[in-house]
Amino acid sequence: MKEIKFRAWDVTNKEMMDWDYLRCVFGLDHLFSGEYSEKMLPMQFTGIKDFYEGDIIQSIFSDGFKFTVAIKKHNAAFGYWVDKDKPWETFTTFDHILNKNVMNFEKIGNIHENPELLEA
């Protein structure tokens, strides 16, 4: 069973807050609602390695093809958009890529602290 946990981007202070800190300081009942909902952007754990929504990963296929994508959640599945202009047609889930030729995944940043990693 996949562990359910979150981290959150603190919009005001521009810093990532981990799961243990969020649970202890804010309590789960109030964290993503009310006064905190506009200050905290929650990102759910994917269940794969230490990857969360919003992480930027770099993957290398067995043929050497390298690509960089941001992890997204869509219809309760984690994956990435192949074409940002046609997201409804090009969402690829982690289940799909785990069963293909992926040699490794490496987390290289996240969309809040390292958006430049997605430019190119």
C-alpha positions as CSV (number, residue, x, y, z in Angstrom):
1,M,0.0,0.0,0.0
2,K,1.3,3.4,-1.0
3,E,2.2,5.7,1.8
4,I,0.1,8.9,1.7
5,K,2.1,12.0,2.6
6,F,2.6,15.5,1.4
7,R,5.0,18.4,1.4
8,A,4.0,22.0,0.7
9,W,5.5,25.0,-1.0
10,D,5.2,28.0,1.4
11,V,4.3,30.8,-1.1
12,T,5.0,33.6,1.4
13,N,8.4,32.4,2.6
14,K,9.4,30.7,-0.7
15,E,10.5,27.4,1.0
16,M,9.5,23.8,0.9
17,M,8.0,22.3,4.0
18,D,8.3,18.6,4.7
19,W,5.6,16.2,5.9
20,D,6.7,15.8,9.5
21,Y,7.0,19.6,10.0
22,L,3.5,20.2,8.4
23,R,1.8,17.6,10.6
24,C,3.5,18.8,13.8
25,V,3.2,22.6,13.3
26,F,-0.1,23.0,11.5
27,G,-2.1,19.8,12.0
28,L,-3.7,18.1,9.1
29,D,-7.2,19.4,9.7
30,H,-6.3,23.0,9.1
31,L,-3.3,22.7,6.7
32,F,-4.9,22.8,3.3
33,S,-8.0,24.8,4.1
34,G,-9.0,28.1,5.6
35,E,-6.2,30.7,6.2
36,Y,-3.4,28.3,5.0
37,S,-5.0,27.3,1.7
38,E,-3.6,30.3,-0.2
39,K,-0.2,30.2,1.5
40,M,0.6,26.5,1.1
41,L,0.6,24.6,-2.2
42,P,0.4,20.9,-1.3
43,M,2.3,18.3,-3.3
44,Q,1.5,14.6,-2.8
45,F,4.0,11.8,-2.6
46,T,3.9,9.6,-5.7
47,G,4.9,6.4,-4.0
48,I,8.0,6.1,-6.2
49,K,11.4,6.8,-4.8
50,D,11.3,10.2,-3.1
51,F,9.2,11.9,-5.8
52,Y,6.4,14.3,-5.2
53,E,4.1,16.3,-7.4
54,G,6.0,19.3,-8.7
55,D,9.4,17.5,-8.8
56,I,11.4,17.8,-11.9
57,I,12.9,14.5,-13.0
58,Q,15.3,13.6,-15.7
59,S,14.9,10.2,-17.2
60,I,17.2,8.2,-19.5
61,F,15.8,5.5,-21.8
62,S,17.9,2.4,-22.7
63,D,18.5,3.9,-26.2
64,G,20.2,7.0,-24.5
65,F,17.2,9.3,-25.1
66,K,17.2,11.8,-22.2
67,F,14.2,14.0,-21.2
68,T,13.3,16.3,-18.4
69,V,9.7,16.6,-17.1
70,A,7.7,17.9,-14.1
71,I,5.6,15.4,-12.2
72,K,1.9,16.1,-12.3
73,K,-1.2,14.5,-10.9
74,H,-4.2,13.9,-13.2
75,N,-7.3,11.9,-12.5
76,A,-5.6,10.3,-9.4
77,A,-2.5,9.2,-11.4
78,F,1.0,10.6,-11.4
79,G,2.8,11.2,-14.6
80,Y,3.8,14.1,-16.9
81,W,2.5,16.0,-19.9
82,V,4.3,15.2,-23.1
83,D,2.9,18.2,-25.0
84,K,1.9,21.2,-22.8
85,D,-0.3,22.6,-25.6
86,K,-2.4,19.4,-25.7
87,P,-2.4,18.1,-22.1
88,W,-5.7,16.3,-22.5
89,E,-4.1,14.1,-25.2
90,T,-0.6,13.6,-23.9
91,F,-0.6,12.7,-20.2
92,T,1.7,9.7,-19.6
93,T,1.5,7.9,-16.3
94,F,4.4,6.5,-14.3
95,D,2.9,3.1,-14.6
96,H,3.4,3.4,-18.4
97,I,7.0,4.5,-18.2
98,L,8.0,2.1,-15.5
99,N,7.0,-0.7,-17.9
100,K,9.1,0.7,-20.8
101,N,12.8,1.3,-21.3
102,V,13.5,3.6,-18.5
103,M,17.0,3.0,-17.0
104,N,16.7,5.5,-14.2
105,F,14.9,8.5,-12.8
106,E,16.8,11.3,-11.1
107,K,15.2,14.2,-9.2
108,I,17.0,17.3,-10.3
109,G,14.7,20.0,-8.7
110,N,11.1,21.2,-8.4
111,I,8.9,23.6,-10.3
112,H,9.0,26.2,-7.5
113,E,12.7,26.4,-6.8
114,N,14.1,25.4,-10.2
115,P,11.6,26.3,-13.0
116,E,14.5,27.1,-15.3
117,L,15.2,23.3,-15.6
118,L,12.0,22.9,-17.7
119,E,13.1,25.6,-20.2
120,A,14.7,24.4,-23.5
